[in-house]
Amino acid sequence: MNCISINYKKANARIRGAFAFDINKQKNFLSEIAKNHEACGVILCTCNRTEVYFCGCDEEKILSLLSKYSGTDTQIIKQTAMFFCGEKALSHLFCVCCGVDSMVIGEDEILSQTKNAYQNSLRSGNVNSEINIIFQSAFACAKKIKTQTALSNVSVSSATLAANCAAKNGSEILVIGASGKIGKIIVKDLLSHKNKSVTVTVRKHSPDMYILSDSRVKCVPFDERYNYIDSADCIISATSSPHYIFTRSEAQKYINTPKKRLFIDLAVPHDIDKEIGKIENAALIDIDYFNDLAKDNNIKKMHSAQLAKKMIEKQCEEVQKALALQNFFAKNQKTENKKLLYKLRDSLSAEQFSAVLDAIKKE
């Protein structure tokens, strides 16, 4: 199997945009691959990559199709794309499925996107036994890595860490500054948790349609923010205000319920009065806390990534041996001592096993 990949490592967003084929273009692309006798393939299109995994046809044919469907000169594609062949193509697919090759290491979405790409090829008749073995093995490896490592379970985003912290602290969350980049991430992550009530403040002069369009979010005027402190279990601030938006003296006027409250200040400079942390049953943590936590998590994630690569390497060895044995049996149907070959497969490396099979073929 070979692979041609146009991804974020060498291609900017403008170039990648030319290869963001819709589902109809992908179907037509696959049908043109299938015109070649015994050729088959899978095309994967995401915001960060367009990749074609193929066998049974030459590289120039795939480059020609990429050029045709993107309107990009073949020479530009050659300068921008990454090319993988055989074992390297196999390893690349495994790394993609497991999130090791992603811009955000360990992200989960790429696995479902690759599964969808595989299913599209399967429905169009573009999957042979080799492609099937390789992709199914990659999916199984990704699942194993997800369950046995912390690669997909450790966040390195301060905003996501803050949202998770807020979600653990209670069900009623108030977010100030939800229209900014950090605020939007926080709201999105909060909504991914079950049974959470999210209230956000909106300034009258600049309502944010991203927030207003979600029925699960309650929007209140920024000027009335203090009115919602008492009912909130957690208050998150991520504004760009040059001065405090919450002060201890004012906040105490509105707090009537004796329950624990967490204030999270993600603003730089701080926009929550540090004295608020001295209110009874109140706690205050700021951006530095989450930055430190993110650094620790990043170390953990890199360790998991190294572990994942070792697992990928081992699984790729098994796939190579399986493909070699399948190919051998296809050409030597009357082979004797199959049990011996299976034992050799299990005890030898892929390189050693292939050498044994080659030696038997020459006899």
Residue frames as qw, qx, qy, qz and C-alpha x, y, z in Angstrom:
[[0.000, 0.887, 0.462, 0.000, 0.00, 0.00, 0.00],
 [0.397, 0.198, 0.003, 0.896, 1.10, 3.56, -0.79],
 [0.126, -0.825, -0.481, 0.268, -0.05, 6.91, 0.53],
 [0.289, 0.395, 0.100, 0.866, 0.05, 10.49, -0.73],
 [0.321, -0.703, -0.541, 0.332, -0.66, 12.97, 2.04],
 [0.148, 0.551, 0.052, 0.820, -1.29, 16.71, 1.81],
 [0.543, -0.640, -0.521, 0.154, -1.37, 17.81, 5.44],
 [0.222, -0.971, -0.067, -0.049, -0.75, 20.68, 7.86],
 [0.720, -0.471, 0.211, 0.464, 2.96, 19.84, 8.22],
 [0.439, -0.085, 0.449, 0.774, 3.86, 21.07, 4.72],
 [0.048, 0.492, 0.574, 0.653, 0.68, 22.62, 3.30],
 [0.079, 0.064, 0.353, -0.930, -0.91, 25.81, 4.61],
 [0.389, 0.425, 0.661, -0.481, -4.66, 26.28, 4.98],
 [0.446, 0.604, -0.170, -0.638, -5.00, 27.87, 1.52],
 [0.279, 0.354, -0.837, -0.310, -3.37, 24.90, -0.20],
 [0.129, 0.097, 0.957, -0.241, -5.26, 22.35, 1.91],
 [0.450, 0.436, 0.347, -0.698, -8.50, 24.11, 1.00],
 [0.468, 0.442, -0.504, -0.576, -8.06, 23.15, -2.65],
 [0.352, 0.130, -0.924, -0.080, -8.04, 19.48, -1.66],
 [0.316, 0.084, 0.685, -0.651, -11.04, 19.65, 0.68],
 [0.280, -0.070, -0.752, -0.592, -13.17, 17.49, -1.62],
 [0.636, -0.104, 0.268, -0.716, -16.86, 17.12, -0.80],
 [0.659, -0.054, 0.732, -0.165, -18.44, 13.66, -0.65],
 [0.769, 0.586, 0.190, -0.174, -19.43, 13.68, -4.33],
 [0.343, 0.800, -0.492, -0.024, -15.90, 14.54, -5.45],
 [0.362, -0.457, 0.801, -0.139, -14.57, 11.80, -3.20],
 [0.789, 0.219, 0.542, -0.188, -16.94, 9.26, -4.77],
 [0.671, 0.733, -0.069, -0.085, -15.90, 10.31, -8.27],
 [0.016, 0.757, -0.651, 0.045, -12.24, 10.21, -7.25],
 [0.563, -0.234, 0.780, -0.144, -12.64, 6.63, -6.00],
 [0.806, 0.449, 0.344, -0.177, -14.50, 5.58, -9.14],
 [0.490, 0.802, -0.338, -0.052, -11.58, 6.78, -11.26],
 [0.243, -0.557, 0.789, -0.089, -9.13, 4.77, -9.15],
 [0.718, 0.058, 0.659, -0.216, -11.32, 1.70, -9.68],
 [0.701, 0.651, -0.095, -0.276, -11.02, 2.07, -13.46],
 [0.212, 0.625, -0.751, 0.007, -7.51, 0.70, -13.15],
 [0.847, -0.047, -0.507, -0.156, -7.53, -3.10, -13.06],
 [0.755, -0.268, -0.505, 0.322, -7.19, -4.41, -9.48],
 [0.204, 0.309, -0.279, 0.886, -6.65, -0.88, -8.17],
 [0.440, -0.717, -0.533, -0.095, -8.35, 0.24, -4.98],
 [0.326, 0.233, -0.322, 0.858, -7.98, 2.94, -2.38],
 [0.298, -0.749, -0.545, 0.230, -9.32, 5.13, 0.40],
 [0.234, 0.515, 0.010, 0.825, -9.47, 8.92, 0.36],
 [0.419, -0.606, -0.523, 0.430, -9.48, 10.80, 3.67],
 [0.162, 0.572, 0.120, 0.795, -10.43, 14.51, 3.74],
 [0.421, -0.704, -0.456, 0.346, -10.34, 16.60, 6.92],
 [0.039, 0.999, 0.026, 0.002, -9.56, 20.25, 7.67],
 [0.351, -0.783, 0.475, 0.195, -5.92, 19.36, 8.33],
 [0.282, -0.332, 0.831, 0.345, -5.26, 16.69, 5.70],
 [0.831, 0.380, -0.046, -0.404, -6.26, 15.06, 2.43],
 [0.272, -0.456, 0.839, 0.118, -4.73, 11.60, 2.03],
 [0.842, 0.276, -0.244, -0.394, -5.07, 8.86, -0.54],
 [0.488, -0.359, 0.796, -0.020, -4.18, 5.31, 0.46],
 [0.773, 0.463, -0.138, -0.411, -3.97, 3.08, -2.59],
 [0.464, -0.321, 0.793, 0.229, -2.66, -0.11, -4.09],
 [0.619, 0.380, 0.675, 0.134, -2.78, -1.60, -7.57],
 [0.439, 0.839, 0.202, 0.250, -2.04, 1.63, -9.43],
 [0.632, 0.132, -0.145, 0.749, 1.00, 3.86, -9.78],
 [0.282, -0.535, -0.310, 0.733, 1.75, 7.09, -7.94],
 [0.064, -0.078, 0.341, 0.934, 1.54, 9.25, -11.07],
 [0.220, -0.464, -0.736, -0.442, -2.08, 8.22, -11.60],
 [0.365, -0.687, -0.553, 0.298, -3.05, 9.37, -8.11],
 [0.271, -0.398, 0.009, 0.877, -1.11, 12.62, -8.55],
 [0.013, -0.175, -0.572, -0.801, -2.96, 13.20, -11.81],
 [0.308, -0.619, -0.696, -0.193, -6.32, 12.71, -10.08],
 [0.382, -0.617, -0.353, 0.591, -5.36, 15.02, -7.22],
 [0.173, -0.189, 0.252, 0.933, -4.37, 17.64, -9.75],
 [0.124, -0.357, -0.694, -0.613, -7.61, 17.18, -11.71],
 [0.374, -0.668, -0.641, -0.057, -9.94, 17.44, -8.72],
 [0.415, -0.654, -0.248, 0.582, -8.10, 20.27, -6.93],
 [0.379, 0.905, 0.112, 0.158, -7.11, 22.36, -9.92],
 [0.391, -0.822, 0.371, 0.186, -3.53, 22.32, -8.63],
 [0.555, 0.651, -0.511, -0.087, -0.50, 21.74, -10.84],
 [0.963, -0.095, -0.239, 0.082, 1.12, 18.33, -10.35],
 [0.562, 0.374, -0.383, 0.631, 4.52, 19.88, -9.67],
 [0.268, -0.553, 0.276, -0.739, 3.08, 21.96, -6.82],
 [0.896, -0.322, -0.051, -0.303, 1.52, 18.82, -5.34],
 [0.873, 0.141, -0.330, 0.330, 4.87, 17.03, -5.52],
 [0.271, 0.462, -0.379, 0.755, 6.52, 19.90, -3.65],
 [0.436, -0.440, 0.221, -0.753, 3.79, 20.02, -1.00],
 [0.908, -0.198, -0.174, -0.325, 2.70, 16.42, -0.47],
 [0.344, -0.526, 0.766, -0.135, 4.28, 13.73, 1.66],
 [0.767, 0.259, -0.491, -0.322, 4.82, 10.30, 0.08],
 [0.521, -0.393, 0.710, -0.265, 4.76, 6.98, 1.92],
 [0.691, 0.295, -0.574, -0.326, 5.34, 3.51, 0.52],
 [0.684, 0.022, -0.723, 0.095, 4.92, 0.02, 1.95],
 [0.553, -0.347, -0.606, 0.454, 5.91, -0.20, 5.61],
 [0.147, -0.083, -0.186, 0.968, 6.07, 3.60, 5.95],
 [0.388, -0.260, -0.379, -0.799, 2.55, 3.99, 4.52],
 [0.635, -0.378, -0.673, -0.025, 1.33, 1.39, 6.98],
 [0.447, -0.273, -0.468, 0.711, 2.97, 3.15, 9.92],
 [0.042, -0.090, -0.057, -0.993, 1.65, 6.53, 8.78],
 [0.511, -0.384, -0.520, -0.567, -1.95, 5.29, 8.68],
 [0.626, -0.403, -0.616, 0.257, -1.63, 3.83, 12.18],
 [0.312, -0.159, -0.280, 0.894, -0.21, 7.12, 13.49],
 [0.229, -0.227, -0.271, -0.907, -3.06, 9.05, 11.85],
 [0.599, -0.420, -0.601, -0.323, -5.77, 6.78, 13.30],
 [0.630, -0.394, -0.523, 0.416, -4.25, 6.92, 16.78],
 [0.134, -0.976, -0.160, -0.058, -3.95, 10.72, 16.79],
 [0.692, -0.425, 0.146, 0.565, -0.15, 10.63, 17.00],
 [0.436, 0.195, 0.392, 0.786, 0.14, 12.51, 13.69],
 [0.017, -0.850, -0.492, -0.188, -2.50, 15.12, 14.54],
 [0.153, 0.655, -0.134, 0.728, -1.87, 18.81, 15.14],
 [0.523, -0.532, 0.371, -0.553, -3.37, 18.26, 18.60],
 [0.297, 0.261, -0.917, 0.047, -1.73, 15.00, 19.66],
 [0.034, 0.128, 0.923, -0.362, -4.19, 12.38, 20.80],
 [0.475, 0.176, 0.082, -0.858, -7.36, 13.98, 19.43],
 [0.500, 0.127, 0.841, -0.166, -10.19, 11.49, 18.86],
 [0.570, 0.598, 0.148, -0.543, -12.06, 12.92, 15.89],
 [0.264, 0.572, -0.658, -0.413, -9.57, 11.69, 13.28],
 [0.224, -0.063, 0.972, -0.027, -10.37, 8.04, 14.08],
 [0.480, 0.520, 0.620, -0.339, -14.07, 8.41, 13.26],
 [0.388, 0.749, -0.198, -0.500, -13.18, 10.42, 10.14],
 [0.068, 0.438, -0.853, -0.277, -10.85, 7.65, 8.95],
 [0.350, 0.182, 0.904, -0.168, -13.51, 5.02, 9.67],
 [0.495, 0.668, 0.304, -0.464, -16.00, 7.01, 7.58],
 [0.274, 0.676, -0.522, -0.442, -13.47, 7.28, 4.74],
 [0.126, -0.197, 0.968, 0.094, -12.93, 3.52, 4.86],
 [0.433, 0.409, 0.741, -0.310, -16.70, 2.86, 4.83],
 [0.443, 0.720, -0.044, -0.533, -17.13, 5.16, 1.81],
 [0.192, 0.521, -0.763, -0.332, -14.52, 3.15, -0.07],
 [0.264, 0.023, 0.957, -0.121, -16.07, -0.13, 1.04],
 [0.503, 0.554, 0.494, -0.442, -19.49, 0.93, -0.26],
 [0.460, 0.741, -0.236, -0.429, -17.99, 1.95, -3.59],
 [0.981, 0.167, 0.079, 0.067, -16.16, -1.38, -3.98],
 [0.384, 0.803, -0.372, 0.263, -12.69, 0.13, -3.56],
 [0.459, -0.618, 0.588, -0.250, -11.52, -2.13, -0.74],
 [0.770, 0.229, -0.592, -0.070, -9.58, -5.35, -1.34],
 [0.855, -0.390, -0.318, 0.124, -8.33, -7.83, 1.26],
 [0.591, 0.116, -0.252, 0.758, -5.04, -5.94, 1.74],
 [0.103, -0.467, 0.024, -0.878, -6.74, -2.59, 2.38],
 [0.711, -0.514, -0.287, -0.385, -9.24, -4.31, 4.66],
 [0.824, -0.237, -0.358, 0.370, -6.58, -6.00, 6.83],
 [0.412, 0.212, -0.191, 0.865, -4.54, -2.81, 7.11],
 [0.245, -0.478, -0.041, -0.843, -7.40, -0.47, 8.03],
 [0.777, -0.483, -0.320, -0.248, -9.12, -2.89, 10.42],
 [0.763, -0.140, -0.350, 0.525, -5.79, -3.41, 12.18],
 [0.204, 0.321, -0.129, 0.916, -5.25, 0.35, 12.40],
 [0.503, -0.542, -0.173, -0.651, -8.70, 0.82, 13.97],
 [0.856, -0.381, -0.346, 0.057, -8.04, -1.96, 16.49],
 [0.614, 0.059, -0.287, 0.733, -4.66, -0.46, 17.37],
 [0.066, -0.468, 0.020, -0.881, -6.22, 2.99, 17.89],
 [0.701, -0.535, -0.242, -0.406, -8.79, 1.51, 20.27],
 [0.845, -0.211, -0.342, 0.353, -6.06, -0.33, 22.19],
 [0.401, 0.227, -0.204, 0.864, -3.99, 2.84, 22.55],
 [0.319, -0.552, -0.102, -0.764, -7.02, 4.80, 23.71],
 [0.806, -0.499, -0.214, -0.235, -7.76, 2.28, 26.47],
 [0.880, -0.210, -0.183, 0.384, -4.18, 1.53, 27.53],
 [0.456, 0.073, -0.094, 0.882, -2.59, 5.00, 27.43],
 [0.048, -0.713, -0.413, 0.565, -3.54, 8.52, 28.51],
 [0.309, 0.042, 0.441, 0.841, -2.97, 9.89, 24.99],
 [0.124, -0.491, -0.540, -0.672, -6.60, 10.87, 24.36],
 [0.485, -0.685, -0.544, 0.014, -7.57, 11.50, 27.96],
 [0.482, -0.496, -0.160, 0.705, -5.18, 14.28, 28.91],
 [0.270, 0.907, 0.270, 0.175, -5.99, 17.86, 27.92],
 [0.568, -0.135, -0.027, 0.812, -3.28, 20.46, 27.33],
 [0.017, 0.593, 0.293, 0.750, -5.67, 23.37, 26.76],
 [0.069, -0.019, -0.536, 0.841, -6.05, 25.78, 29.68],
 [0.494, -0.055, -0.093, -0.863, -9.60, 26.58, 28.56],
 [0.744, -0.094, -0.596, -0.287, -10.62, 22.91, 28.45],
 [0.455, -0.036, -0.727, 0.512, -8.96, 22.24, 31.79],
 [0.151, -0.028, 0.336, -0.929, -10.88, 25.15, 33.29],
 [0.647, -0.075, -0.297, -0.698, -14.17, 23.90, 31.83],
 [0.697, -0.078, -0.712, 0.019, -13.56, 20.40, 33.20],
 [0.248, -0.005, -0.626, 0.739, -12.72, 21.85, 36.60],
 [0.369, -0.052, 0.107, -0.922, -15.91, 23.91, 36.59],
 [0.709, -0.075, -0.512, -0.480, -18.01, 20.92, 35.55],
 [0.585, -0.082, -0.753, 0.290, -16.66, 18.90, 38.48],
 [0.095, 0.034, -0.481, 0.871, -17.45, 21.71, 40.90],
 [0.327, 0.390, 0.573, -0.642, -21.20, 21.80, 40.29],
 [0.401, 0.476, 0.745, 0.242, -24.06, 22.02, 37.82],
 [0.149, 0.947, 0.282, -0.041, -24.63, 25.80, 37.65],
 [0.611, -0.150, 0.177, 0.757, -21.86, 27.65, 35.79],
 [0.177, 0.946, 0.161, -0.217, -21.66, 31.36, 35.00],
 [0.689, 0.074, 0.281, 0.664, -19.27, 32.42, 32.21],
 [0.065, 0.923, 0.048, -0.377, -18.17, 36.00, 31.70],
 [0.006, 0.673, -0.566, -0.477, -16.41, 36.79, 28.40],
 [0.721, 0.142, 0.678, -0.012, -18.01, 33.93, 26.47],
 [0.608, 0.773, 0.105, -0.147, -17.78, 35.79, 23.15],
 [0.021, 0.798, -0.579, -0.166, -13.96, 35.65, 23.08],
 [0.611, 0.369, -0.690, -0.124, -11.86, 32.78, 21.74],
 [0.116, 0.170, -0.879, 0.431, -11.16, 31.30, 25.18],
 [0.474, 0.074, 0.450, -0.754, -14.74, 31.84, 26.30],
 [0.752, 0.261, -0.289, -0.532, -16.15, 30.01, 23.30],
 [0.501, 0.248, -0.825, 0.078, -13.97, 26.99, 23.99],
 [0.110, -0.083, 0.757, -0.638, -15.07, 26.99, 27.62],
 [0.636, 0.162, 0.202, -0.727, -18.76, 27.11, 26.71],
 [0.721, 0.301, -0.525, -0.338, -18.36, 24.39, 24.09],
 [0.367, 0.207, -0.866, 0.271, -16.53, 22.12, 26.54],
 [0.304, -0.025, 0.612, -0.730, -19.06, 22.78, 29.31],
 [0.726, 0.205, -0.031, -0.656, -21.88, 21.77, 27.00],
 [0.588, 0.272, -0.751, -0.127, -20.14, 18.45, 26.35],
 [0.040, 0.052, -0.863, 0.501, -20.82, 17.55, 30.01],
 [0.331, -0.480, -0.747, -0.318, -24.23, 16.20, 30.98],
 [0.423, -0.746, -0.513, 0.048, -26.70, 18.03, 33.23],
 [0.405, -0.248, -0.122, 0.871, -24.87, 21.36, 33.28],
 [0.134, 0.901, 0.412, -0.008, -26.67, 24.69, 33.28],
 [0.528, -0.019, 0.121, 0.840, -24.58, 27.35, 31.53],
 [0.060, 0.939, 0.311, -0.135, -25.29, 31.06, 31.86],
 [0.571, 0.093, 0.148, 0.802, -23.25, 33.59, 29.89],
 [0.006, -0.766, -0.217, 0.605, -23.18, 37.37, 29.93],
 [0.489, 0.465, 0.465, 0.573, -23.65, 39.35, 26.72],
 [0.131, -0.385, -0.078, 0.910, -22.90, 43.03, 26.31],
 [0.433, 0.692, 0.470, -0.337, -25.79, 44.89, 24.73],
 [0.254, 0.812, -0.249, -0.463, -23.63, 46.72, 22.21],
 [0.317, 0.502, -0.757, -0.274, -22.00, 43.54, 20.82],
 [0.854, -0.080, 0.376, -0.351, -24.23, 40.46, 21.13],
 [0.042, -0.430, 0.861, 0.270, -22.47, 37.29, 20.05],
 [0.779, 0.151, -0.205, -0.574, -24.57, 35.15, 17.73],
 [0.483, 0.240, -0.838, 0.077, -22.42, 32.07, 18.38],
 [0.015, 0.012, 0.797, -0.604, -23.66, 32.07, 21.97],
 [0.490, 0.173, 0.223, -0.824, -27.21, 33.26, 21.30],
 [0.630, 0.221, -0.535, -0.518, -27.81, 30.52, 18.74],
 [0.389, 0.037, -0.909, 0.147, -27.47, 27.68, 21.25],
 [0.578, -0.532, -0.287, -0.548, -30.70, 26.99, 23.13],
 [0.791, -0.311, -0.462, 0.251, -28.83, 25.24, 25.94],
 [0.432, -0.004, -0.258, 0.864, -27.16, 28.50, 26.96],
 [0.135, -0.872, -0.460, 0.102, -28.92, 31.18, 28.99],
 [0.421, 0.347, 0.020, 0.838, -27.81, 34.70, 28.04],
 [0.292, -0.837, -0.396, 0.239, -28.04, 37.58, 30.49],
 [0.234, 0.922, -0.066, 0.301, -26.87, 41.21, 30.30],
 [0.622, 0.238, -0.432, 0.608, -23.28, 41.79, 31.40],
 [0.111, -0.498, 0.249, -0.823, -24.39, 44.62, 33.70],
 [0.771, -0.391, 0.034, -0.501, -26.52, 42.12, 35.67],
 [0.640, 0.295, -0.696, 0.139, -23.68, 39.62, 36.23],
 [0.049, -0.287, 0.712, -0.639, -23.69, 39.98, 40.02],
 [0.708, -0.092, 0.135, -0.687, -27.33, 38.86, 40.16],
 [0.916, 0.150, -0.311, -0.205, -26.29, 35.34, 39.07],
 [0.202, 0.522, -0.748, 0.357, -23.42, 34.74, 41.49],
 [0.531, -0.280, 0.571, -0.560, -25.60, 33.36, 44.27],
 [0.917, 0.157, 0.171, -0.325, -27.09, 30.54, 42.17],
 [0.658, 0.595, -0.461, 0.012, -23.76, 29.64, 40.51],
 [0.917, -0.350, 0.077, 0.176, -21.51, 26.82, 41.70],
 [0.645, -0.162, 0.271, 0.696, -18.68, 28.15, 39.55],
 [0.252, 0.935, 0.087, -0.235, -17.98, 31.56, 38.02],
 [0.721, 0.017, 0.337, 0.605, -15.50, 31.73, 35.13],
 [0.157, 0.924, 0.016, -0.348, -14.12, 34.98, 33.79],
 [0.674, 0.017, 0.445, 0.589, -12.20, 35.22, 30.52],
 [0.268, 0.931, 0.245, -0.036, -12.63, 38.84, 29.50],
 [0.602, 0.321, -0.007, 0.731, -10.17, 41.39, 28.15],
 [0.250, -0.927, -0.209, -0.184, -11.28, 43.98, 30.69],
 [0.427, 0.519, -0.396, 0.626, -8.47, 46.23, 32.00],
 [0.244, -0.392, 0.497, -0.735, -10.07, 46.34, 35.46],
 [0.139, 0.065, 0.940, -0.306, -11.88, 44.05, 37.89],
 [0.446, -0.230, -0.506, -0.702, -15.32, 42.88, 36.80],
 [0.726, -0.513, -0.447, -0.100, -15.89, 41.21, 40.19],
 [0.092, 0.535, -0.520, 0.659, -14.85, 42.75, 43.49],
 [0.309, -0.162, -0.867, 0.357, -15.15, 41.25, 46.94],
 [0.120, 0.197, 0.421, -0.877, -17.14, 44.13, 48.41],
 [0.534, 0.161, -0.230, -0.797, -19.74, 44.02, 45.64],
 [0.517, 0.040, -0.828, -0.213, -19.91, 40.22, 45.37],
 [0.132, -0.103, -0.836, 0.523, -20.67, 39.80, 49.07],
 [0.380, 0.149, 0.194, -0.892, -23.84, 41.86, 48.66],
 [0.689, 0.191, -0.360, -0.599, -25.28, 39.26, 46.30],
 [0.460, 0.124, -0.876, 0.073, -24.20, 36.02, 48.00],
 [0.596, -0.360, 0.217, -0.684, -26.98, 34.70, 50.21],
 [0.968, -0.046, -0.167, -0.181, -26.70, 30.92, 49.82],
 [0.400, -0.700, 0.591, -0.033, -24.10, 29.25, 52.08],
 [0.961, 0.175, 0.201, 0.067, -22.56, 26.86, 49.57],
 [0.568, -0.384, 0.413, 0.599, -19.10, 26.32, 48.16],
 [0.517, 0.839, 0.115, -0.127, -18.31, 28.50, 45.17],
 [0.695, -0.161, 0.340, 0.612, -15.36, 28.37, 42.79],
 [0.277, 0.911, -0.039, -0.304, -14.14, 31.46, 40.95],
 [0.771, 0.045, 0.384, 0.506, -11.89, 30.85, 37.94],
 [0.110, 0.906, -0.086, -0.399, -9.99, 33.84, 36.55],
 [0.793, 0.185, 0.398, 0.422, -8.52, 33.14, 33.11],
 [0.294, 0.939, 0.102, 0.144, -7.99, 36.78, 32.22],
 [0.652, -0.216, 0.027, 0.726, -4.63, 38.49, 31.76],
 [0.045, 0.298, -0.682, 0.667, -4.45, 40.86, 33.55],
 [0.101, -0.316, -0.902, 0.277, -6.69, 39.43, 36.28],
 [0.257, -0.353, -0.242, -0.867, -10.25, 40.67, 36.29],
 [0.688, -0.558, -0.436, -0.161, -11.46, 39.02, 39.51],
 [0.225, -0.784, 0.375, -0.441, -10.46, 40.65, 42.78],
 [0.496, 0.218, -0.803, 0.247, -8.09, 38.29, 44.62],
 [0.232, -0.183, 0.590, -0.751, -9.88, 39.16, 47.86],
 [0.767, -0.033, -0.215, -0.604, -12.89, 37.19, 46.60],
 [0.677, 0.122, -0.721, 0.087, -11.02, 34.03, 47.52],
 [0.111, 0.123, -0.689, 0.706, -11.32, 35.11, 51.18],
 [0.616, -0.187, -0.038, -0.764, -15.12, 35.04, 51.14],
 [0.538, -0.184, 0.756, -0.325, -16.50, 32.20, 53.24],
 [0.746, 0.237, 0.620, -0.057, -16.87, 28.96, 51.20],
 [0.577, 0.805, -0.049, -0.129, -15.32, 30.64, 48.15],
 [0.707, -0.295, 0.416, 0.490, -12.15, 29.62, 46.32],
 [0.408, 0.866, -0.107, -0.267, -10.27, 31.42, 43.55],
 [0.719, -0.163, 0.487, 0.469, -7.84, 29.97, 41.01],
 [0.262, 0.808, -0.145, -0.508, -6.25, 31.78, 38.09],
 [0.753, 0.602, -0.223, -0.146, -4.70, 31.15, 34.67],
 [0.094, 0.654, -0.739, 0.135, -1.29, 30.22, 36.13],
 [0.634, -0.164, 0.690, -0.309, -2.84, 27.21, 37.87],
 [0.847, 0.407, 0.290, -0.182, -4.16, 25.86, 34.57],
 [0.470, 0.775, -0.420, -0.030, -0.99, 26.73, 32.65],
 [0.198, -0.530, 0.804, -0.181, 1.05, 24.68, 35.12],
 [0.733, 0.078, 0.618, -0.275, -1.47, 21.85, 34.90],
 [0.747, 0.636, -0.024, -0.195, -1.33, 22.00, 31.09],
 [0.226, 0.721, -0.655, 0.028, 2.48, 21.72, 31.15],
 [0.437, -0.281, 0.822, -0.233, 2.28, 18.67, 33.41],
 [0.784, 0.343, 0.432, -0.285, -0.36, 17.14, 31.15],
 [0.579, 0.735, -0.303, -0.180, 1.73, 17.82, 28.08],
 [0.048, -0.553, 0.828, -0.078, 4.62, 15.85, 29.62],
 [0.604, 0.035, 0.745, -0.282, 2.21, 12.99, 30.33],
 [0.738, 0.582, 0.152, -0.308, 0.83, 13.18, 26.80],
 [0.375, 0.724, -0.565, -0.123, 4.30, 13.07, 25.22],
 [0.286, -0.326, 0.888, -0.155, 5.11, 10.02, 27.33],
 [0.691, 0.297, 0.581, -0.311, 1.88, 8.40, 26.12],
 [0.604, 0.717, -0.175, -0.302, 2.72, 9.34, 22.53],
 [0.118, 0.591, -0.797, -0.045, 6.06, 7.53, 22.80],
 [0.460, -0.039, 0.851, -0.251, 4.30, 4.49, 24.26],
 [0.698, 0.528, 0.284, -0.392, 1.72, 4.65, 21.45],
 [0.437, 0.712, -0.485, -0.259, 4.47, 4.70, 18.81],
 [0.120, -0.363, 0.922, -0.060, 5.98, 1.53, 20.29],
 [0.580, 0.246, 0.700, -0.337, 2.56, -0.14, 20.21],
 [0.616, 0.683, -0.039, -0.392, 2.10, 0.99, 16.61],
 [0.194, 0.627, -0.735, -0.169, 5.50, -0.39, 15.62],
 [0.320, -0.123, 0.925, -0.162, 4.64, -3.77, 17.13],
 [0.620, 0.451, 0.522, -0.375, 1.22, -3.91, 15.48],
 [0.486, 0.723, -0.303, -0.388, 2.63, -2.91, 12.10],
 [0.046, -0.428, 0.898, 0.088, 5.02, -5.86, 12.35],
 [0.464, 0.173, 0.833, -0.246, 2.04, -8.20, 12.84],
 [0.590, 0.658, 0.191, -0.427, 0.18, -6.71, 9.88],
 [0.282, 0.679, -0.597, -0.321, 3.20, -7.05, 7.60],
 [0.179, -0.208, 0.962, -0.010, 3.51, -10.73, 8.53],
 [0.540, 0.398, 0.646, -0.365, -0.21, -11.29, 7.97],
 [0.528, 0.729, -0.095, -0.425, -0.04, -9.69, 4.53],
 [0.113, 0.564, -0.790, -0.213, 3.09, -11.65, 3.59],
 [0.324, -0.003, 0.938, -0.126, 1.45, -14.94, 4.59],
 [0.576, 0.559, 0.413, -0.431, -1.77, -14.08, 2.77],
 [0.423, 0.731, -0.371, -0.385, 0.17, -13.28, -0.39],
 [0.062, -0.399, 0.911, 0.086, 2.18, -16.51, -0.04],
 [0.456, 0.206, 0.833, -0.238, -0.92, -18.70, 0.32],
 [0.554, 0.660, 0.134, -0.489, -2.58, -16.96, -2.64],
 [0.449, 0.669, -0.531, -0.264, 0.29, -18.06, -4.88],
 [0.243, 0.274, -0.926, 0.095, 0.98, -21.39, -3.18],
 [0.704, -0.254, -0.020, -0.663, -2.44, -22.88, -2.46],
 [0.933, -0.060, -0.349, -0.065, -1.14, -26.43, -1.98],
 [0.101, 0.652, -0.589, 0.467, 1.36, -25.46, 0.68],
 [0.788, -0.274, -0.545, 0.090, 2.20, -28.17, 3.19],
 [0.550, -0.238, -0.453, 0.660, 3.12, -27.60, 6.85],
 [0.077, -0.743, -0.214, -0.630, 0.89, -24.55, 7.26],
 [0.662, -0.722, -0.200, 0.038, 1.10, -25.01, 11.02],
 [0.718, -0.184, 0.012, 0.671, 4.86, -24.57, 10.82],
 [0.257, 0.473, 0.211, 0.816, 4.44, -21.35, 8.88],
 [0.393, -0.799, -0.253, -0.377, 2.05, -20.01, 11.49],
 [0.762, -0.547, -0.106, 0.330, 4.56, -20.84, 14.23],
 [0.584, 0.082, 0.123, 0.798, 7.31, -19.09, 12.28],
 [0.004, -0.701, -0.283, -0.655, 5.06, -16.08, 11.79],
 [0.556, -0.793, -0.196, -0.157, 4.51, -15.81, 15.54],
 [0.775, -0.489, 0.040, 0.398, 8.18, -16.20, 16.48],
 [0.584, 0.104, 0.247, 0.766, 10.01, -14.23, 13.76],
 [0.035, 0.556, 0.054, -0.829, 10.17, -10.55, 12.90],
 [0.631, 0.671, 0.208, -0.328, 8.40, -9.35, 9.74],
 [0.279, 0.761, -0.534, -0.241, 11.72, -9.09, 7.91],
 [0.229, -0.329, 0.916, -0.012, 12.82, -12.57, 8.97],
 [0.605, 0.310, 0.680, -0.275, 9.44, -14.12, 8.14],
 [0.574, 0.741, -0.045, -0.344, 9.40, -12.54, 4.68],
 [0.109, 0.642, -0.740, -0.167, 12.91, -13.92, 4.06],
 [0.427, -0.065, 0.893, -0.127, 11.72, -17.43, 5.01],
 [0.641, 0.549, 0.432, -0.318, 8.72, -17.18, 2.66],
 [0.408, 0.785, -0.352, -0.307, 10.97, -15.96, -0.16],
 [0.122, -0.461, 0.876, 0.074, 13.32, -18.90, 0.42],
 [0.550, 0.190, 0.788, -0.198, 10.42, -21.37, 0.24],
 [0.590, 0.702, 0.116, -0.381, 9.18, -19.79, -3.01],
 [0.256, 0.726, -0.585, -0.256, 12.58, -20.35, -4.64],
 [0.442, -0.236, 0.865, -0.032, 12.60, -24.07, -3.86]]
